[in-house]
């Protein structure tokens, strides 16, 4: 891992993923989590303040980057989330190899992370494995825009974008990815995020269950 990926990317991603438009998206979806929750790629803990403690009994916060894990642990203290802290277990692991038992999770939380996971199919298969019967995936992601002009620019810019933004893809479609891995998307909404370049600002959010 070079200087850019070690020292520049983590604060850059933390800043981008905590912008006002993205935090508004988190506010829409995170409070719906219930029961035992697995959060894929918790990053610096930007979702933590939105969990409803009347619903969440346990939070498994998964994150492969040590620097991000430190930031996430600090976020629990900085935001005075003692009620959540005592229910949270951090896992230094990637989403492709979740260290939990089969059918042990009620909710899988996926927010602005599928764009960066290298082996996303394996990650979603793991999500399906750990979900209890009737469990849900809650997601909010950015990705491939429906407008042809925007999509063309996304494809043009993506090779450079990935190198600068920690592997972030602009052209992935979360609903299609979930469908490919055996999920059925139910509730779904989409919009271009305000104040965000259109190539990076097409957001889709909603929920899915195992088909």
TAMO-V531876 format. One record per backbone hydrogen bond with DSSP energy under -1.0 kcal/mol. NH is the residue of the N-H (numbers start at 1). CO is the residue of the C=O. E is the energy in kcal/mol with one decimal. If there is no record, write none. Layout:
nh->NH co->CO e->E
nh->NH co->CO e->E
This chain:
nh->6 co->2 e->-2.3
nh->7 co->3 e->-3.0
nh->8 co->4 e->-1.4
nh->9 co->4 e->-2.6
nh->12 co->8 e->-1.9
nh->13 co->9 e->-3.3
nh->14 co->10 e->-2.4
nh->15 co->11 e->-2.2
nh->16 co->12 e->-2.4
nh->17 co->13 e->-3.0
nh->19 co->16 e->-1.3
nh->23 co->19 e->-2.7
nh->24 co->20 e->-1.9
nh->25 co->21 e->-1.3
nh->26 co->22 e->-2.2
nh->27 co->23 e->-2.2
nh->29 co->25 e->-1.2
nh->30 co->26 e->-2.6
nh->32 co->29 e->-1.5
nh->33 co->30 e->-2.1
nh->35 co->55 e->-2.8
nh->37 co->58 e->-3.3
nh->38 co->107 e->-2.8
nh->39 co->60 e->-2.8
nh->40 co->109 e->-2.3
nh->42 co->62 e->-2.5
nh->45 co->42 e->-2.2
nh->50 co->47 e->-2.4
nh->51 co->48 e->-1.1
nh->55 co->52 e->-2.0
nh->56 co->52 e->-2.2
nh->57 co->35 e->-1.7
nh->58 co->35 e->-1.3
nh->59 co->87 e->-2.8
nh->60 co->37 e->-3.4
nh->61 co->89 e->-2.2
nh->62 co->39 e->-2.5
nh->63 co->91 e->-2.5
nh->69 co->65 e->-2.2
nh->70 co->66 e->-2.2
nh->71 co->67 e->-1.7
nh->72 co->68 e->-2.6
nh->73 co->69 e->-2.5
nh->74 co->70 e->-2.1
nh->75 co->71 e->-1.9
nh->76 co->72 e->-1.5
nh->77 co->73 e->-1.1
nh->78 co->74 e->-3.1
nh->79 co->75 e->-2.4
nh->80 co->77 e->-1.3
nh->81 co->76 e->-2.6
nh->85 co->81 e->-2.8
nh->86 co->82 e->-1.8
nh->87 co->84 e->-1.4
nh->88 co->85 e->-1.1
nh->89 co->59 e->-2.8
nh->91 co->61 e->-2.6
nh->93 co->91 e->-1.9
nh->97 co->94 e->-1.5
nh->100 co->98 e->-1.5
nh->103 co->129 e->-2.3
nh->104 co->130 e->-1.6
nh->105 co->130 e->-2.4
nh->106 co->36 e->-2.2
nh->107 co->36 e->-2.1
nh->108 co->136 e->-2.5
nh->109 co->38 e->-3.2
nh->110 co->138 e->-2.8
nh->112 co->140 e->-2.5
nh->116 co->113 e->-1.9
nh->117 co->113 e->-1.1
nh->123 co->119 e->-1.9
nh->124 co->120 e->-2.4
nh->125 co->121 e->-2.2
nh->126 co->122 e->-2.0
nh->127 co->123 e->-2.0
nh->128 co->124 e->-2.2
nh->129 co->125 e->-2.0
nh->130 co->126 e->-2.2
nh->131 co->127 e->-1.1
nh->132 co->105 e->-3.1
nh->135 co->132 e->-2.7
nh->136 co->106 e->-2.1
nh->137 co->208 e->-3.1
nh->138 co->108 e->-2.8
nh->139 co->206 e->-2.4
nh->140 co->110 e->-2.0
nh->141 co->204 e->-2.7
nh->143 co->202 e->-2.1
nh->144 co->172 e->-2.0
nh->151 co->147 e->-2.7
nh->152 co->148 e->-2.4
nh->153 co->149 e->-1.5
nh->154 co->150 e->-2.2
nh->155 co->151 e->-2.3
nh->156 co->152 e->-1.9
nh->157 co->153 e->-2.7
nh->158 co->154 e->-2.1
nh->161 co->157 e->-2.5
nh->162 co->158 e->-2.9
nh->163 co->159 e->-1.0
nh->164 co->160 e->-1.8
nh->165 co->161 e->-2.5
nh->167 co->162 e->-3.0
nh->169 co->115 e->-2.0
nh->177 co->173 e->-2.3
nh->178 co->174 e->-2.6
nh->179 co->175 e->-2.3
nh->180 co->176 e->-2.3
nh->181 co->177 e->-1.3
nh->182 co->179 e->-1.5
nh->183 co->178 e->-2.4
nh->184 co->209 e->-3.6
nh->186 co->207 e->-2.3
nh->189 co->205 e->-2.7
nh->191 co->203 e->-2.0
nh->193 co->201 e->-3.3
nh->196 co->193 e->-1.1
nh->200 co->197 e->-1.7
nh->203 co->191 e->-3.1
nh->204 co->141 e->-3.0
nh->205 co->189 e->-2.4
nh->206 co->139 e->-2.4
nh->207 co->187 e->-2.0
nh->208 co->137 e->-2.2
nh->209 co->184 e->-1.9
nh->211 co->182 e->-2.9
